[in-house]
Amino acid sequence: GRARRSRAPRQPPSSRRGVGFGPFISGWPPAAPVALPSDDAAPNVVLGTYLGALVRGDCTTARALSTSVFAKIDPWCLAPHVTSFSQVGLGYNGDTQVGYSAQITTERSGDTVRDGEHTIFYQLRRDPGGPWRLAGAGTGP
C-alpha cells in the first residue's frame, strides 16, 4: 500500500494575525503560550495580547499582562470562556491610564454572564516609564 503522510493541523486565519485588534476567533487549543509584548508596547497591543490569550485559554499570559490586584480577580480567565474579540474603540487616553472598549463573545458562562456578545470596558495603567498592564474590566462606565 501507499505510505500516508501526516499533515500538520491547519491553523485558523486568526492564528496568523499579529497581536492588536481585529477579529480574533478561538476554536482550537493553543500550541504554545501567547508571546508577551515588549515592556514598551503600546496599550492597545497589550490589550490585544491579553484578549488573544483569553481566547486561547492562556491564563498565565493574561495574568502576566495584568496588575497584581487585577490578576487575582480577573473575571474573564477560564469562565466564562472568551471565544472572540474585536476593537470597539479608545475611551480615554492619559499618560499613566487609558481606557478601551472591546466587543467580546463568551460561552460556558454559567451564572456569571450570559453566553454571547458583550461590550467590555478595559482600564490599563502604568507606572511612569513602566509597562502597560490591565487594571480593570467591566460592563459599564
C-alpha distance (Angstrom), angle and dihedral (degrees) to the residues before:
residue distance angle dihedral
G1 . . .
R2 3.74 . .
A3 3.76 120.4 .
R4 3.78 112.8 -115.1
R5 3.75 119.0 -133.8
S6 3.74 116.0 -145.2
R7 3.75 117.5 -136.2
A8 3.74 128.2 -147.3
P9 3.80 110.4 -111.3
R10 3.79 113.9 -94.8
Q11 3.73 113.7 -108.8
P12 3.80 118.2 -135.6
P13 3.82 116.5 -109.4
S14 3.82 90.4 -105.7
S15 3.80 91.0 65.4
R16 3.79 90.7 59.9
R17 3.80 94.2 56.3
G18 3.75 124.4 96.2
V19 3.76 121.9 -116.0
G20 3.75 119.9 -83.4
F21 3.73 126.0 68.4
G22 3.73 131.7 -34.1
P23 3.72 124.4 104.1
F24 3.77 109.5 -52.5
I25 3.77 116.2 -172.4
S26 3.79 129.2 -169.5
G27 3.74 130.3 -154.0
W28 3.77 103.4 127.8
P29 3.79 132.7 68.1
P30 3.80 118.4 -104.7
A31 3.76 116.4 -100.6
A32 3.79 90.2 -156.2
P33 3.80 137.7 -1.5
V34 3.79 117.5 -77.4
A35 3.82 110.3 -95.9
L36 3.79 115.5 -109.9
P37 3.80 115.3 -120.0
S38 3.79 119.1 -120.5
D39 3.81 118.2 -84.5
D40 3.82 90.0 -107.7
A41 3.83 93.8 53.3
A42 3.79 117.0 133.3
P43 3.82 115.9 -104.4
N44 3.82 93.3 -110.2
V45 3.81 89.2 56.4
V46 3.81 90.7 50.1
L47 3.81 91.0 49.2
G48 3.81 92.3 46.2
T49 3.80 90.5 50.6
Y50 3.82 91.0 47.4
L51 3.81 92.3 50.7
G52 3.80 91.3 44.9
A53 3.81 88.9 52.6
L54 3.82 90.4 52.2
V55 3.80 90.9 50.7
R56 3.80 90.3 51.7
G57 3.81 93.1 45.1
D58 3.82 91.8 -115.2
C59 3.81 100.9 146.0
T60 3.81 92.2 164.4
T61 3.81 91.1 64.7
A62 3.82 92.6 39.9
R63 3.80 90.3 54.4
A64 3.81 92.6 44.9
L65 3.82 87.9 57.7
S66 3.81 91.8 52.1
T67 3.76 134.4 80.3
S68 3.80 112.6 -102.6
V69 3.81 91.4 -105.2
F70 3.83 95.3 48.5
A71 3.82 91.7 44.9
K72 3.82 89.1 61.8
I73 3.80 95.9 50.3
D74 3.82 103.1 29.1
P75 3.81 103.3 145.5
W76 3.83 95.1 -164.7
C77 3.79 101.4 60.8
L78 3.83 110.3 99.9
A79 3.81 103.9 -19.7
P80 2.89 121.5 68.7
H81 3.80 92.7 28.6
V82 3.81 112.9 -137.0
T83 3.81 106.7 -137.5
S84 3.82 100.2 178.1
F85 3.79 144.0 -5.5
S86 3.77 141.9 -168.5
Q87 3.77 135.9 -174.9
V88 3.77 120.3 -91.7
G89 3.78 99.4 170.8
L90 3.76 155.7 -82.6
G91 3.78 111.9 -66.6
Y92 3.80 101.8 -174.8
N93 3.76 137.1 -13.5
G94 3.80 129.7 -150.1
D95 3.78 138.9 156.0
T96 3.81 95.0 -98.5
Q97 3.81 103.3 12.1
V98 3.82 133.8 46.8
G99 3.76 134.8 172.3
Y100 3.79 130.4 -150.0
S101 3.74 135.2 176.3
A102 3.78 121.3 -144.9
Q103 3.77 135.1 -179.0
I104 3.81 111.6 -124.3
T105 3.78 131.6 -179.5
T106 3.80 119.8 -146.1
E107 3.79 138.4 -168.9
R108 3.82 135.0 179.6
S109 3.79 87.8 36.6
G110 3.78 98.3 153.8
D111 3.79 110.3 -174.7
T112 3.81 96.6 -24.7
V113 3.83 102.7 80.2
R114 3.77 135.1 -22.8
D115 3.80 118.4 -88.4
G116 3.79 113.8 -102.2
E117 3.79 138.9 49.5
H118 3.80 124.0 -10.3
T119 3.78 135.6 174.1
I120 3.80 107.4 -133.2
F121 3.80 126.0 -171.0
Y122 3.80 115.4 -143.1
Q123 3.79 128.0 -162.7
L124 3.80 120.8 -157.0
R125 3.80 124.5 -169.9
R126 3.76 137.8 -177.0
D127 3.73 138.7 -174.6
P128 3.83 110.5 -118.8
G129 3.79 106.0 -73.4
G130 3.80 92.4 3.1
P131 3.80 130.9 113.5
W132 3.82 122.8 -80.8
R133 3.80 113.2 -105.7
L134 3.81 135.1 -177.3
A135 3.80 108.8 -101.0
G136 3.79 103.1 168.8
A137 3.78 147.7 -2.0
G138 3.76 133.5 -168.3
T139 3.77 147.2 146.2
G140 3.78 98.8 -107.6
P141 3.76 143.1 26.7
